[in-house]
Amino acid sequence: MSSKGKKPVVVYGASGYTGRLVCEFLRQYQIPFIAAGRDGKRVQEVMDKLPGIETADYEVAEVSNETDDLAKLFKGAKVVCNIVGPFERFGEPVVQAALEAGVHYIDTTGEPAFLEMVKDKYGAKFADKGLLLAPCTAYMYTPAEICARICLEDGDIDTLEVVTAGGFVPTFASTQSIYSLFSHDAKYLKNNVLEAWVPGKGYEVYVPGFAVNQLVHPWAGGNLPHVFKEHPTVHTVRQFSGNTDRDLMEGVIAMQQQFEEEVRSIKSESKRKATLDAMVDAVESFMPPRELTLVNRSCDIATGTGSAGGRKVVIQSTSPYTQTGVIQAATVNMLLAQPPAKVGFATACEAVGHHYLLGQLKSFFPLKLTITDV
Ligand SMILES: NC(=O)c1ccc[n+]([C@@H]2O[C@H](COP(=O)([O-])OP(=O)(O)OC[C@H]3O[C@@H](n4cnc5c(N)ncnc54)[C@H](OP(=O)(O)O)[C@@H]3O)[C@@H](O)[C@H]2O)c1
């Protein structure tokens, strides 16, 4: 594909549950895109079923998960949205290709090992080229960060407790990614030092809109402890995620306990990796139904405190996975309009602004923002 007349955005993993949502919302922003994946026929079949696709300006590309092939595809574009996970397995060639082709990179990962690897290995290289490297541009991370950043608008906040509680149905790749999350210590920030959570333990938290407390979990520790590690005033960050389906959450916690006993205890690294790969490969492929606006609710909460109290910021909304489609497309929209406010390893909130992203979420979903003193 010549780079002349090239579409400005490549959605890699367009055939997946989330990839198609990103394409759907790029269409809402009237942004031309390339829908890419390892199987062009499958990508086309998915695109053919996208609501309103007849008015989208797009083309389909088949590409392998190899750096050279991906870089050739990305050349001449401005942004790549990477939605192929588990990212620890498939992500690095995509980051390398984005750097080689000189395009901004955003993805939907929440895998901390991948996050730390790209930050350390590629953050400065992206910054040198004036490019953004923004993993976690997705539900579970961006709305929670919007809440956290609104807390920080009061200058005396040094401690953040962040909770994401959604009624979502995990997708195939999300389920596979859970094993990748469990393979590493989930970390929180305690007085400027990253500490490991005790694995396999859930926490009860109050979530507005629910009569009974919800069961949440550090999941993989979240991105915010890493994002705020070098922050001048914030010294402590604890981030939790949960599904409002209690059975599902109890299942996730039991799964992690079993994983600790049966996989993390294996001494040989190669044997441990082989066991992990076998577990990931054993997850049967499935495609959950599209979310229902009136059923699949979401709630993101950040409580920010300092010596003299603080504030609690809550976003109540709907359709968590669909929010990822908007968050990605809205970030792309701003990146095409102006350079990012921060380059190198950064979040979408830092690059395009948390109030902008909040506004875009409000444009597409019923959304209630509540700010209270605590
Ligand atoms: N933070 C969040 O809230 C959030 C939200 C959504 C997604 N995510 C993450 O985003 C990732 C994708 O999720 P999803 O919901 O779209 O999952 P999905 O429906 O299972 O789709 C996975 C995508 O990856 C592609 N893929 C799988 N194996 C591949 C390989 N070996 N080479 C190239 N492409 C491959 C699939 O292509 P085929 O169709 O050809 O198999 C498909 O396009 C997951 O890691 C998930 O955890 C996070």
The ligand as an SDF file (V2000), in Angstrom:
LIG
                    3D

 48 52  0  0  0  0  0  0  0  0999 V2000
   -9.2750   -2.0800   29.4550 N   0  0  0  0  0  0  0  0  0  0  0  0
  -10.3840   -2.4280   28.9450 C   0  0  0  0  0  0  0  0  0  0  0  0
  -11.4190   -2.0740   29.4860 O   0  0  0  0  0  0  0  0  0  0  0  0
  -10.3860   -3.2000   27.6890 C   0  0  0  0  0  0  0  0  0  0  0  0
  -11.4990   -3.1320   26.8960 C   0  0  0  0  0  0  0  0  0  0  0  0
  -11.5110   -3.8650   25.7600 C   0  0  0  0  0  0  0  0  0  0  0  0
  -10.4230   -4.6760   25.4170 C   0  0  0  0  0  0  0  0  0  0  0  0
   -9.3390   -4.7030   26.1910 N   0  0  0  0  0  0  0  0  0  0  0  0
   -8.1640   -5.5290   25.7930 C   0  0  0  0  0  0  0  0  0  0  0  0
   -8.0190   -5.4520   24.3900 O   0  0  0  0  0  0  0  0  0  0  0  0
   -7.6230   -6.7190   23.8610 C   0  0  0  0  0  0  0  0  0  0  0  0
   -8.5960   -7.1470   22.7640 C   0  0  0  0  0  0  0  0  0  0  0  0
   -9.8500   -7.3500   23.3260 O   0  0  0  0  0  0  0  0  0  0  0  0
  -11.1360   -7.7300   22.4790 P   0  0  0  0  0  0  0  0  0  0  0  0
  -12.2480   -7.4630   23.3880 O   0  0  0  0  0  0  0  0  0  0  0  0
  -11.2000   -7.0410   21.1690 O   0  0  0  0  0  0  0  0  0  0  0  0
  -10.8840   -9.2790   22.2390 O   0  0  0  0  0  0  0  0  0  0  0  0
  -11.3260  -10.2400   21.0500 P   0  0  0  0  0  0  0  0  0  0  0  0
  -12.7160  -10.0080   20.6530 O   0  0  0  0  0  0  0  0  0  0  0  0
  -10.9600  -11.6140   21.4890 O   0  0  0  0  0  0  0  0  0  0  0  0
  -10.3820   -9.8110   19.8020 O   0  0  0  0  0  0  0  0  0  0  0  0
   -9.0130  -10.0750   19.7640 C   0  0  0  0  0  0  0  0  0  0  0  0
   -8.3940   -9.4860   18.5010 C   0  0  0  0  0  0  0  0  0  0  0  0
   -7.0090   -9.8520   18.4680 O   0  0  0  0  0  0  0  0  0  0  0  0
   -6.7420  -10.5580   17.2490 C   0  0  0  0  0  0  0  0  0  0  0  0
   -5.7300  -11.5930   17.4540 N   0  0  0  0  0  0  0  0  0  0  0  0
   -5.7700  -12.6260   18.3250 C   0  0  0  0  0  0  0  0  0  0  0  0
   -4.6650  -13.3710   18.2100 N   0  0  0  0  0  0  0  0  0  0  0  0
   -3.8980  -12.7810   17.2420 C   0  0  0  0  0  0  0  0  0  0  0  0
   -2.6290  -13.0840   16.6760 C   0  0  0  0  0  0  0  0  0  0  0  0
   -1.9250  -14.1560   17.0490 N   0  0  0  0  0  0  0  0  0  0  0  0
   -2.1570  -12.2490   15.7070 N   0  0  0  0  0  0  0  0  0  0  0  0
   -2.8630  -11.1880   15.3030 C   0  0  0  0  0  0  0  0  0  0  0  0
   -4.0790  -10.8580   15.7920 N   0  0  0  0  0  0  0  0  0  0  0  0
   -4.5870  -11.6550   16.7560 C   0  0  0  0  0  0  0  0  0  0  0  0
   -8.0660  -11.1640   16.8540 C   0  0  0  0  0  0  0  0  0  0  0  0
   -8.0330  -11.4650   15.4690 O   0  0  0  0  0  0  0  0  0  0  0  0
   -8.9330  -12.6740   14.8470 P   0  0  0  0  0  0  0  0  0  0  0  0
  -10.3300  -12.1340   14.7220 O   0  0  0  0  0  0  0  0  0  0  0  0
   -8.2720  -12.9210   13.5510 O   0  0  0  0  0  0  0  0  0  0  0  0
   -8.8550  -13.8140   15.8200 O   0  0  0  0  0  0  0  0  0  0  0  0
   -9.0280  -10.0160   17.2110 C   0  0  0  0  0  0  0  0  0  0  0  0
   -8.9850   -9.0240   16.2190 O   0  0  0  0  0  0  0  0  0  0  0  0
   -7.5560   -7.6620   25.0650 C   0  0  0  0  0  0  0  0  0  0  0  0
   -6.2280   -7.8070   25.4780 O   0  0  0  0  0  0  0  0  0  0  0  0
   -8.3830   -6.9930   26.1210 C   0  0  0  0  0  0  0  0  0  0  0  0
   -7.9390   -7.3010   27.4180 O   0  0  0  0  0  0  0  0  0  0  0  0
   -9.3020   -3.9790   27.3230 C   0  0  0  0  0  0  0  0  0  0  0  0
  1  2  1  0
  2  3  2  0
  2  4  1  0
  4  5  1  0
  4 48  2  0
  5  6  2  0
  6  7  1  0
  7  8  2  0
  8  9  1  0
  8 48  1  0
  9 10  1  0
  9 46  1  0
 10 11  1  0
 11 12  1  0
 11 44  1  0
 12 13  1  0
 13 14  1  0
 14 15  2  0
 14 16  1  0
 14 17  1  0
 17 18  1  0
 18 19  2  0
 18 20  1  0
 18 21  1  0
 21 22  1  0
 22 23  1  0
 23 24  1  0
 23 42  1  0
 24 25  1  0
 25 26  1  0
 25 36  1  0
 26 27  1  0
 26 35  1  0
 27 28  2  0
 28 29  1  0
 29 30  1  0
 29 35  2  0
 30 31  1  0
 30 32  2  0
 32 33  1  0
 33 34  2  0
 34 35  1  0
 36 37  1  0
 36 42  1  0
 37 38  1  0
 38 39  2  0
 38 40  1  0
 38 41  1  0
 42 43  1  0
 44 45  1  0
 44 46  1  0
 46 47  1  0
M  CHG  2   8   1  16  -1
M  END
$$$$
